[in-house]
Amino acid sequence: MSAGSGPVKALGSPSVMLSPFIGSVWKAARVTWVAATSYLGPILIRGHQLGGPGAVGFGEGRSPYDELQLLAPGSNTPSVPGQGRAWLSFTRVRGPGCYAYQVDGSSFSTVIVFRAAG
């Protein structure tokens, strides 16, 4: 199952299970992004809490990045049957709630809504 309707999707359900992130007030969930074999361009992912002030961050540092830029697939990425490139990432939020990613590419823009729990 994947979340999203465009050429770039988040694998899994539209819910993520949050875990504490050592050394940070932000919580985190692992997310695998996949791109269709037909899409080879760059990808920019940003996010925000729906109906609230919460931000969505990305990465592993004490303070997350505001956006996730995906170009070539990362090393040690999973092989996803029927898909092209894949990336492993961390989505970071400060608490449970409803959030949305805005996923932009050179030929598309889509929104993926997800629920953060835990």
C-alpha positions as CSV (number, residue, x, y, z in Angstrom):
1,M,0.0,0.0,0.0
2,S,1.2,3.5,-0.7
3,A,0.0,7.0,0.2
4,G,-0.4,9.5,-2.6
5,S,-1.7,9.6,-6.1
6,G,1.1,11.2,-8.0
7,P,4.4,9.7,-9.4
8,V,6.0,10.0,-6.0
9,K,4.4,8.2,-3.0
10,A,5.1,7.4,0.6
11,L,5.1,3.6,1.2
12,G,2.8,2.3,3.9
13,S,-0.5,3.5,5.3
14,P,-1.6,7.1,5.7
15,S,-0.6,6.9,9.4
16,V,2.9,7.1,10.9
17,M,3.8,5.9,14.4
18,L,5.9,8.4,16.2
19,S,8.9,7.6,18.4
20,P,11.0,9.8,20.6
21,F,14.1,11.2,18.8
22,I,17.1,11.2,21.1
23,G,18.4,14.7,22.0
24,S,15.4,16.5,20.4
25,V,11.9,17.7,21.4
26,W,10.8,16.4,17.9
27,K,9.4,12.9,17.4
28,A,10.1,10.9,14.3
29,A,8.8,8.2,12.0
30,R,10.7,6.4,9.2
31,V,9.1,7.0,5.8
32,T,10.2,5.4,2.5
33,W,9.5,7.5,-0.6
34,V,9.2,5.9,-4.0
35,A,9.1,7.4,-7.5
36,A,7.5,5.8,-10.5
37,T,9.9,4.6,-13.2
38,S,8.4,7.2,-15.5
39,Y,9.5,10.1,-13.3
40,L,13.2,10.9,-13.2
41,G,13.2,14.6,-12.1
42,P,13.9,16.3,-8.7
43,I,11.5,16.1,-5.8
44,L,10.8,18.6,-3.1
45,I,8.7,17.7,0.0
46,R,7.4,20.1,2.6
47,G,4.7,19.7,5.2
48,H,2.5,21.3,7.9
49,Q,-0.1,20.3,10.4
50,L,-3.7,20.6,9.2
51,G,-5.8,23.0,11.3
52,G,-2.9,23.7,13.6
53,P,0.5,25.5,14.0
54,G,2.7,22.3,13.9
55,A,5.5,22.0,11.4
56,V,6.7,18.9,9.6
57,G,10.5,18.5,9.5
58,F,12.9,16.0,7.9
59,G,16.2,14.4,8.7
60,E,18.2,13.2,11.6
61,G,19.7,16.2,13.3
62,R,18.7,17.8,16.6
63,S,16.6,20.3,14.7
64,P,15.1,18.9,11.5
65,Y,15.2,20.5,8.0
66,D,12.1,22.4,6.7
67,E,12.1,20.5,3.5
68,L,13.3,17.2,2.0
69,Q,15.1,17.3,-1.4
70,L,15.3,14.1,-3.3
71,L,17.5,13.7,-6.4
72,A,19.4,10.4,-7.0
73,P,18.3,7.5,-4.8
74,G,20.1,7.1,-1.5
75,S,22.5,4.3,-0.8
76,N,21.2,1.1,0.8
77,T,17.6,2.0,-0.3
78,P,15.1,-0.8,-0.6
79,S,14.2,-2.3,-3.9
80,V,10.5,-1.6,-4.6
81,P,8.9,-3.9,-7.2
82,G,7.3,-1.9,-10.0
83,Q,8.8,1.4,-8.9
84,G,11.9,3.4,-9.9
85,R,13.9,5.3,-7.3
86,A,13.5,5.0,-3.6
87,W,14.7,6.9,-0.5
88,L,14.6,6.3,3.2
89,S,13.8,9.3,5.4
90,F,12.6,10.6,8.8
91,T,9.5,12.6,9.1
92,R,9.6,14.8,12.2
93,V,6.8,16.4,14.1
94,R,6.4,17.6,17.7
95,G,3.2,15.7,18.5
96,P,0.3,13.6,17.2
97,G,-2.2,15.1,14.8
98,C,-3.2,15.4,11.1
99,Y,-0.5,16.6,8.8
100,A,0.0,16.9,5.1
101,Y,3.0,16.7,2.8
102,Q,3.2,18.8,-0.3
103,V,5.2,16.9,-2.9
104,D,6.5,18.9,-5.9
105,G,8.3,17.7,-9.0
106,S,9.2,19.3,-12.3
107,S,5.9,18.1,-13.8
108,F,3.5,17.6,-10.9
109,S,2.4,18.9,-7.4
110,T,0.4,16.8,-5.0
111,V,-0.7,16.7,-1.4
112,I,-0.6,13.6,0.8
113,V,-2.5,13.7,4.1
114,F,-1.3,11.6,7.0
115,R,-2.0,11.0,10.7
116,A,0.9,11.0,13.2
117,A,0.2,8.9,16.3
118,G,2.1,7.9,19.4
